[in-house]
């Protein structure tokens, strides 16, 4: 993917984590983890901190800030596709990995970081109707209480938060949502309704999703771990 000189300079500020010649692969490890997404990365981190030798395997490449595709033409070059009964379309290392079957279509990230590379760290709650669907295996439905408890524990630890500022684009998006709500609810005087409901109805249609990104400049987070704020604009 082509980069402007300024983007290249920005990318060089960040270390390369997957240096091929940094350390040769050994013949034996205490722990071998396949996949470097949220689950794999955390498992690798916890194992290494426990003093175990760890080998973390990932088939994709490393993307540093400034190297992600930003235009549709560049995105098209970073798509791989697997259709039922057919071979992969693509080289197998593209960032956006689509797997299509008769029952489900899966989009997953291919690269160091797995699907965390493409989901923007969004932390939206699962619609309860999804969890109540009878299509889930019986074991999962019976363990739903523990599943919800695990989600709560992860949320309490990661502290997802919405972007603290309100960009001009978001203000425009709110105006669009306001118009959509007016049509859907057939409300003529939207302003009076919003004043009466304190924007609660509009907030259900247009709001800033919580994300797993740290915007706080405190040196230590709530569990005493150093967490540098990400300067998002």
N, C-alpha and C positions, 0 to 999 in steps of 0.2 A: 504494500500500500504506500503510495506516495505521500510525503510529508513536506510541508513548507519548512524553510530554514529555522523559523522561530519555534515550530512544533518539534523539530529535531532537537533543538537546544533544550527545550523543556523535557523531552523524553530522557535525555542523557543525565538529567539530574537524579534519576531514579536508578537504584542498583539492579543488576540482572541477577535474578534468583536461581536461574537454571543453567548456570555456566556448565558447558559440557565437559570441560577439562578441570573443573574445580575439585572433583574427587571421583576416582574411578569406582565403578560398582563392584562391591565385594561379593564373595561367593556365598556368604551367609549373613543373615540379619536376625535380630530378635523379633522384629516386626516388619512385615511387608504389607503396604497399603496400596490398593489399586484405586486410583481416582483422587483428585486433589480439590474437590469441591468442599462445601461446608463440612460434611461428615468426615471425609478423608483428611482434610487439613487439620481439623480439631483432633482427630484420633492420632495423627502424626505428631502434633504439638504435645499432647498429653503424654504420649509414649516417650518422646525425646526428653521431656522434663522429668520423667520418672527414671531416666538413666538408661533407657533401652536404645539399642542401635536400630535405626529406622531407614527403610527404603521406601520412598514415595514415588509411585509410577503414574505417569500421565502421558497419554498419546498425543495430546495437542501441544502447541507451541506456547511460549510466554508472550503475553501482551502487556506492554508497559503503558502508562498514561501518555496519550498522544498518538498511540499506534492503532487505536480502535477505528473501524470504518465510520465516517461521519456523513458520507453522501450515499445515496441509493445505489449509484454505480459501484461504489466500493463494497457496499453490503452484498450485492449480488455475487461478487467475487469471493465472498466469505460464507457461502451456503453449500452445505452438503445434504443430500436427500436419499433416503432409503425407502423404496416403495415395495409393496408385497410382491414377492417372486422375482424381484429385479436386483441387480447389483447396485452398489452405492453410485450416485451421481456426484462427482467431485473427487478430490484427491484423498479424502478421509481426514484431513487436518484443518478444514475450514471451521471458523468460529461457530457458526449457527448450524447445528446438527439436527435435522428433521428426520424422525423415524415414523413412517405411516404404516398402520396395519388396518385390518378390517374393523377393529373395535375401538382403536384409540390412536391419536396422533400425539407424538411427544416431541417437544423442542428442548434440546439440551445444549449446554455450552461445551465446546471442545477447546481446551487450552488449560494452561496452568491456573487453576482456580475453578475449573469445572463450570457448572451453570451459574455460579456466583458472578461470572464475567458478564452475563447478559440479563440478569433479573433486577439490576439496579438496587439490590438490597431492600426491596419493598417488603414491608411486614404487615400485610393486610390479613385480617381474620378470615378464616374459612366460613363461608355461608353455612349456617346450621343445616340447611336443606341438603347440602352436599353430603354431610356426615350421616344424615338419616336415610340416605339412599340404600335400598335393599341390595344393590349390586355389590356392596362391600362384602368381603369374606366374613363369615360368622365370627371368627376369632377376633377380627378387628372391631366388629360391632360390640362384642362383649367386653372388649378392653378399651372402650371409648373414654371412660372416666380417666384412666391412666394416660391416655393420649392427650386429653385436654390438660391434665396436670403437667405433663411434660412440656406442652406448649407454653403454659404459664411460667414454668421455671425458666425456660429459655428466654421468654420476653422479659422477665424480671432481671435476668442477668445482662441481656444485651441492650435493654432500655431503648427501643426504637423511638424515634422522635421525628416530627415533620420538619421540613426545611424552615428555618426560623425567619426568613425574609419573604417578602411577597413581590416577586418580579413583575414587571409590567405585563408580561405574557399571561401570568396567572390572573391578573385583574381582567384582562380581555376574555380569558376563559370563563371567568365567573359571569360576565355579561352574557356569553353564549348560553351557559347553563341556566341563567335566569330566563332567557327566552324560551329554552326547551321546556323548562318547568311550567311556564305560563301556558304553553300549548298542551302539555300533557295533562295538567290539572284544570285547564280551562278557567283560569283565573284572570279576570280583567285588570284588577288593580293589584299588581304584584307588590308594589312598594308598601302598601298598607298591610298586606299579608306578611311580608318579611319583617315589618316592624312589630306586628302582633306575635309572630312566632320566634322572634329574635334569631332569624336566619336558620333555624333548625331544619326546616325543610330543604333549603338550598344547600346546607352542609351535607345532606345525604346524597346530593347529586354532584356537587363540585367541592372537593376538599383536597388538601395536600396530604398524600398518603404518608404514614410513618415509615421511616427507613432506618436500616441498621448502619447509620453513619453518625460519627461523633462530631458535633458542632461546638462542643464546649471546650474552652481553652484551659481547663483545669489540668494540672500536671498529673494527677492520679484520679482514676474513676472511682465509682462507689465501692469497688472491691479492692482498691489499692494497687491497681495495675496502671502503668503509664499508658495514656491514650491521647495521642496528639490529634487535635482537631483537624478535620479535612476542610480546606478552604474551597468550598464549592461556590460557583457563581451562576 
